[in-house]
């Protein structure tokens, strides 16, 4: 799972122009300035970057980088990677 956290951290930092040193895996996304619209933007960025589809009903699990990495891992498994 650690590899997905690093990848999600990179996508978060690239998408929201954040310093990677400030993004802790367990920090709430709200503390990073990512609100509900930001979570939708993050979901879209992950779908494009990884070529996966993530159901919108999974957005409620987008609470921190670690949980986003878990949702991404689920989506990648569903894709057969």
C-alpha positions in Angstrom: 0.0 0.0 0.0 2.9 2.4 0.6 3.6 2.7 -3.1 0.1 3.9 -3.7 0.4 6.5 -0.9 3.5 7.9 -2.6 1.7 8.0 -5.9 -1.4 9.6 -4.5 0.7 12.1 -2.7 2.3 13.0 -6.0 -1.1 13.4 -7.7 -2.4 15.5 -4.8 0.7 17.7 -4.9 0.6 18.1 -8.7 -3.2 18.7 -8.9 -3.3 21.2 -6.0 0.2 22.6 -6.3 1.2 21.6 -2.8 4.7 21.0 -1.4 5.1 17.2 -0.9 6.9 17.8 2.3 3.7 19.2 3.8 1.5 16.3 2.7 1.3 13.7 5.5 -0.5 10.4 4.6 -2.9 10.7 7.5 -3.5 14.5 7.3 -7.2 15.2 6.6 -7.7 16.5 3.0 -9.5 19.5 4.5 -6.3 20.6 6.2 -4.6 20.6 2.8 -7.3 22.9 1.5 -9.1 20.2 -0.4 -12.9 20.6 0.0 -15.7 18.5 -1.6 -15.2 20.1 -5.0 -11.4 19.4 -4.6 -12.2 15.7 -3.9 -14.1 15.5 -7.1 -11.1 17.1 -8.9 -8.8 14.6 -7.2 -11.0 11.7 -8.2 -10.9 12.9 -11.8 -7.2 13.3 -11.7 -6.7 9.8 -10.4 -9.0 8.4 -13.1 -7.1 10.1 -15.8 -3.6 9.3 -14.4 -4.4 5.6 -13.8 -7.0 4.9 -16.5 -9.5 3.6 -13.9 -13.0 4.4 -13.0 -13.8 5.3 -9.4 -17.5 5.4 -8.4 -18.6 8.8 -7.1 -20.1 7.0 -4.1 -16.5 6.3 -3.0 -15.8 10.0 -2.5 -16.9 9.8 1.1 -13.8 7.6 1.7 -11.6 10.4 0.4 -10.7 11.7 3.9 -6.8 11.6 3.8 -4.1 10.4 1.4 -4.0 7.0 3.0 -7.7 6.4 2.4 -7.5 7.7 -1.1 -4.7 5.2 -1.7 -6.9 2.4 -0.5 -9.7 3.5 -2.9 -7.2 3.7 -5.7 -5.9 0.2 -4.8 -9.4 -1.2 -5.0 -10.0 0.5 -8.4 -6.7 -0.9 -9.7 -7.5 -4.4 -8.6 -10.9 -4.1 -10.3 -9.1 -3.2 -13.5 -7.0 -6.4 -13.2 -3.7 -4.7 -12.5 
